[in-house]
Amino acid sequence: MRVSNHLLQLVFSDLEQMIAPGVTTAELNLEADRMIRSLGGVPNFFNYEGYPASICTSVNDQVVHGIPDVNCVLQEGDIISIDAGLIYDGFHSDAARTYGVGRISGEARRLIDVTEQCFFEGMKYAVAGNNLNDVSSAIGDYAEQRGFGVVRDLCGHGIGAAMHEEPDVMNFRQTDPGILLETGMTLAVEPMITAGSREVQWEDDGWTVTTVDRSLAAHYENTILITDGKPEVLTMTEAEKKLHPEVQ
């Protein structure tokens, strides 16, 4: 799992450098596929339940699962969420980031920042002995207290020898405490936050999820390992971890 997720870090570092006005989401997909395979991995999104690409590229009001397209050209001021994963030696990795394209609005920057911080608020509780709902509650409460919508129709998941395993990892407070977190569990935790309503809809392609009110949406995801102490975030660089004392 550590190796698989480390390789995915490299893919994201590569893609981040490409994001600019004039680049198509199809170009991002081709580069991600090329790099994943060059590192000895296999893109786990490609052909997953029929998904036609190696990464998801969701622009502006698209929450998740946007399909890369030669006709989708990034424009100054857009935001784009990239969701990607790979299989290495039978083990899966999964992560997502939202990036600004050129100069973005203050509203868009705040949405991206709050979505990312939602994840780290959850990490304060992602410790063996706590319940899963402790993580979910911290994520959702942080966003809602700041006036953002928390998508409830989609969630994170367990991950390991399969991309999607039990349990579901919700991003909002629930009455059920959820499973007890145990050392050695690996989870994909992924806040999906909107600038407006939390309500979403599926587009005609059967994959792309958008906000009903067409407000901006952001997505931030990491694969984590539960330990007796701080969670180990497998899809972050050491430099990134130094900025967040909540994780190791």
Secondary structure, DSSP 8 states (H G I E B T S, - for coil): -HHHHHHHHHHHHHHHHH--TT-BHHHHHHHHHHHHHHTT-EESSTTGGG--SSEEEEETTEEE-----TT-B--TT-EEEEEEEEEETTEEEEEEEEEE-SS--HHHHHHHHHHHHHHHHHHTT-STTSBHHHHHHHHHHHHHTTT-EE--S--EEE-SSSSSEEEEE-SS--SS---B--TT-EEEE--EEESS-S-EEE-TTSS-EEETT---EEE-BEEEE--SSS-EETTS-HHHHHT-TT--
